[in-house]
Amino acid sequence: MREPVNTFVYASDPISQMGIAGQLEKRAEVSLVRDGDIDRADVALIVVDEIDDEATQLVRAVQRNGCPRVVMVVTRLDDLGLLAAVEAGSCGLVRRSESQADTLVRVIVAAAAGDGSVPPDLLGRLLSNVSMIQQHVLAPRGMSFSGLTEREAEVLRLLADGLDTAEVAHCLSYSERTVKSVLQDVTKRHNLRNRTHAVAYALRQGLI
């Protein structure tokens, strides 16, 4: 039998807190943890009316306190809130009106396993918004969601293959100065120490 998922529940009002916790404490798939034990939690369930600055700060605070996976139960959710939740690091979203025990448990277990959960209609809106941002905001600036331009990715990929700066410049028909400038931009933007750190970061994040 699978071990229960240690789950921390937070709601801004005590009635919501008791209601959600009351549903979950009866389920064998979930083990509730107290406020002081948040670092023991595998998943945090945050109940809010809407996704505003306060809600996204809660997500980040929970993650800083040692709980890596956050699911949000939201009463009102628009497109901006949807993007804000994803940007803040939420891995699951549930509408308050759909927060029955079975749904909550399913999303919590999925989050603990590293999976994301978004209602199907919201997923379509999220993909549409992501596509719009890529086409109209990032692409005109030569950027992508990876955080690297195509040129930066090419340079780092060749460095990862063992080429030095001169060889990279020759392969891409750039000057060595251009290659060094590209590396400087990447290391500065991502707070990296040097080109070796930049290559390691790109590989670890799956960017190249």
C-alpha positions as CSV (number, residue, x, y, z in Angstrom):
1,M,0.0,0.0,0.0
2,R,1.3,3.5,-0.9
3,E,2.5,5.7,2.0
4,P,0.1,8.6,2.7
5,V,1.1,11.9,1.3
6,N,2.1,14.4,4.1
7,T,-0.1,17.4,3.4
8,F,-0.2,20.9,4.9
9,V,-3.5,22.8,4.6
10,Y,-3.7,26.6,4.7
11,A,-6.8,28.7,4.4
12,S,-7.2,32.4,5.3
13,D,-10.5,31.7,7.2
14,P,-11.0,29.0,9.9
15,I,-14.2,27.7,8.3
16,S,-12.5,26.8,5.1
17,Q,-9.5,25.4,7.0
18,M,-11.8,23.1,9.0
19,G,-13.9,22.1,6.0
20,I,-10.9,21.1,3.8
21,A,-9.0,19.5,6.6
22,G,-12.1,17.6,7.7
23,Q,-12.5,16.1,4.3
24,L,-8.9,15.0,4.0
25,E,-8.3,13.7,7.5
26,K,-10.7,10.8,6.8
27,R,-8.7,9.7,3.8
28,A,-6.0,7.0,4.0
29,E,-4.1,8.5,1.1
30,V,-3.4,11.7,3.0
31,S,-1.7,12.5,6.3
32,L,-2.2,16.0,7.6
33,V,0.7,17.9,9.1
34,R,0.5,20.9,11.5
35,D,1.7,24.4,10.9
36,G,5.0,23.9,12.7
37,D,5.8,20.8,10.6
38,I,5.4,22.3,7.2
39,D,9.0,21.2,6.3
40,R,7.6,17.6,6.6
41,A,4.9,18.2,4.1
42,D,5.1,16.6,0.6
43,V,2.3,18.9,-0.7
44,A,0.7,22.1,0.6
45,L,-2.9,22.9,-0.2
46,I,-3.5,26.6,-0.2
47,V,-7.2,27.8,-0.2
48,V,-7.7,31.3,-1.5
49,D,-10.6,33.4,-3.0
50,E,-8.4,34.6,-5.9
51,I,-4.8,34.5,-7.0
52,D,-3.4,37.9,-6.2
53,D,0.0,39.1,-4.9
54,E,-0.8,37.8,-1.4
55,A,-1.7,34.4,-2.7
56,T,1.5,34.1,-4.8
57,Q,3.6,35.2,-1.9
58,L,2.0,32.4,0.2
59,V,3.0,29.9,-2.4
60,R,6.6,31.1,-2.4
61,A,6.7,31.3,1.4
62,V,5.5,27.7,1.7
63,Q,8.2,26.6,-0.8
64,R,10.9,28.5,1.1
65,N,9.8,26.7,4.3
66,G,10.6,23.3,2.8
67,C,7.4,22.2,1.0
68,P,8.2,21.9,-2.7
69,R,4.8,21.1,-4.2
70,V,1.8,23.5,-3.9
71,V,-1.8,23.0,-5.0
72,M,-4.2,26.0,-4.9
73,V,-7.9,25.8,-4.3
74,V,-9.4,28.9,-5.8
75,T,-12.9,30.5,-5.7
76,R,-12.4,32.9,-8.6
77,L,-9.9,32.3,-11.3
78,D,-9.2,34.4,-14.4
79,D,-6.5,34.2,-17.1
80,L,-4.1,36.5,-15.2
81,G,-4.6,34.6,-12.0
82,L,-4.0,31.3,-13.9
83,L,-0.6,32.6,-15.2
84,A,0.3,34.1,-11.9
85,A,-0.3,30.7,-10.1
86,V,1.9,28.9,-12.6
87,E,4.6,31.6,-12.4
88,A,4.6,31.4,-8.6
89,G,5.3,27.6,-8.8
90,S,1.9,26.1,-8.2
91,C,1.7,22.6,-9.6
92,G,-2.1,22.1,-9.3
93,L,-5.2,24.1,-9.4
94,V,-8.7,23.2,-8.2
95,R,-11.8,25.3,-8.3
96,R,-13.4,25.8,-4.9
97,S,-16.7,24.6,-6.3
98,E,-15.1,21.3,-7.4
99,S,-13.1,20.7,-4.2
100,Q,-14.7,17.4,-3.1
101,A,-12.5,15.0,-1.2
102,D,-12.0,12.7,-4.2
103,T,-10.8,15.5,-6.4
104,L,-8.5,17.0,-3.7
105,V,-6.9,13.6,-3.0
106,R,-6.4,12.9,-6.7
107,V,-4.6,16.2,-7.2
108,I,-2.6,15.9,-4.0
109,V,-1.4,12.4,-5.0
110,A,-0.5,13.6,-8.5
111,A,1.4,16.6,-7.1
112,A,3.4,14.3,-4.7
113,A,4.3,12.2,-7.7
114,G,5.6,15.2,-9.6
115,D,2.6,15.7,-11.9
116,G,0.6,18.8,-12.5
117,S,-3.2,19.1,-12.4
118,V,-5.3,21.8,-14.1
119,P,-9.0,21.6,-15.0
120,P,-9.3,20.8,-18.7
121,D,-10.9,24.1,-19.7
122,L,-8.3,26.0,-17.8
123,L,-5.5,24.0,-19.4
124,G,-6.7,25.1,-22.8
125,R,-6.7,28.7,-21.7
126,L,-3.2,28.3,-20.2
127,L,-1.8,26.9,-23.4
128,S,-3.4,29.6,-25.4
129,N,-1.9,32.3,-23.1
130,V,1.5,30.7,-23.2
131,S,1.4,30.5,-27.0
132,M,0.4,34.2,-27.2
133,I,3.3,35.2,-24.9
134,Q,5.8,33.2,-26.9
135,Q,4.6,34.7,-30.2
136,H,4.0,38.3,-29.3
137,V,6.4,38.9,-26.3
138,L,9.3,36.5,-26.3
139,A,9.8,35.7,-30.0
140,P,10.1,39.3,-31.2
141,R,13.0,39.6,-28.7
142,G,14.7,36.4,-29.8
143,M,13.7,34.8,-26.5
144,S,11.9,31.6,-25.5
145,F,10.5,30.1,-22.3
146,S,13.8,28.4,-21.7
147,G,15.2,31.8,-20.8
148,L,17.8,31.5,-23.6
149,T,17.9,33.0,-27.0
150,E,18.5,30.6,-29.9
151,R,22.1,32.0,-30.2
152,E,22.8,31.5,-26.5
153,A,21.5,27.9,-26.7
154,E,23.8,27.2,-29.7
155,V,26.9,28.6,-28.0
156,L,26.2,26.6,-24.8
157,R,25.5,23.4,-26.7
158,L,28.8,23.6,-28.5
159,L,30.7,24.4,-25.3
160,A,29.0,21.4,-23.7
161,D,30.4,19.3,-26.6
162,G,33.9,20.4,-25.6
163,L,34.7,23.2,-28.1
164,D,36.6,26.2,-26.9
165,T,35.7,29.8,-27.7
166,A,37.6,30.0,-30.9
167,E,36.1,26.8,-32.2
168,V,32.5,27.9,-31.2
169,A,33.1,31.2,-33.1
170,H,34.3,29.3,-36.2
171,C,31.4,26.8,-36.2
172,L,28.8,29.6,-35.9
173,S,30.6,32.1,-38.1
174,Y,30.8,34.5,-35.2
175,S,33.7,36.5,-33.9
176,E,35.3,35.4,-30.6
177,R,34.1,38.7,-29.1
178,T,30.5,37.9,-30.0
179,V,30.8,34.4,-28.3
180,K,32.3,36.0,-25.2
181,S,29.6,38.6,-25.2
182,V,26.9,35.9,-25.5
183,L,28.4,34.1,-22.5
184,Q,28.7,37.2,-20.5
185,D,25.0,38.0,-21.1
186,V,23.9,34.5,-20.0
187,T,26.1,34.4,-16.9
188,K,24.9,37.9,-15.8
189,R,21.2,37.3,-16.4
190,H,21.2,33.9,-14.6
191,N,23.6,34.9,-11.8
192,L,26.2,32.3,-12.9
193,R,29.9,32.4,-12.1
194,N,31.5,31.5,-15.4
195,R,31.1,29.6,-18.6
196,T,31.5,26.2,-17.0
197,H,28.7,27.1,-14.5
198,A,26.6,28.4,-17.4
199,V,26.9,25.1,-19.3
200,A,26.2,23.0,-16.2
201,Y,23.2,25.2,-15.4
202,A,21.8,24.8,-19.0
203,L,22.3,21.0,-18.9
204,R,20.8,20.6,-15.4
205,Q,17.7,22.7,-16.4
206,G,17.3,20.8,-19.6
207,L,17.7,24.0,-21.7
208,I,20.2,22.4,-24.1
